[in-house]
Amino acid sequence: MKFQLGKVVMTKRIAEQMTVNSVFEKDIQDALLKYCKCDWGVLCEDDKAVNDYAVKDGGYRIFAAYETSEGNIWIITEADRSATTILWPDEY
């Protein structure tokens, strides 16, 4: 892994949807694996470059967006690397 995730958490709505939709559960697992490999999903090139800088230099938040069977999700790692949150965009 190229950066620390800290504690990985998800919102209640994400967790609930994972329990009723196994395809979505796999989508979340796949997205987190991509995230750990610095594949930032459906971001523009400028945002991907900001994430790459945050991984290299530290001290900055890391943000990614992924398409899933239930719509886009976001994954955000705090600047201090204490936590990574999986959420719907409207939960931000």
GIKA-V613135 format. One record per backbone hydrogen bond with DSSP energy under -1.0 kcal/mol. NH is the residue of the N-H (numbers start at 1). CO is the residue of the C=O. If there is no record, write none. Layout:
NH/CO ; NH/CO
This chain:
7/82 ; 9/84 ; 11/86 ; 15/11 ; 16/12 ; 17/13 ; 18/14 ; 19/15 ; 21/17 ; 25/21 ; 26/22 ; 27/23 ; 28/24 ; 29/25 ; 30/26 ; 31/27 ; 32/28 ; 33/29 ; 34/30 ; 35/31 ; 36/32 ; 38/35 ; 39/34 ; 42/65 ; 48/44 ; 49/45 ; 50/46 ; 51/47 ; 52/48 ; 53/49 ; 54/50 ; 55/51 ; 56/52 ; 57/53 ; 58/54 ; 62/77 ; 64/75 ; 65/40 ; 66/73 ; 71/68 ; 73/66 ; 74/87 ; 75/64 ; 76/85 ; 77/62 ; 78/83 ; 81/78 ; 84/7 ; 85/76 ; 86/9 ; 87/74 ; 91/88 ; 92/89
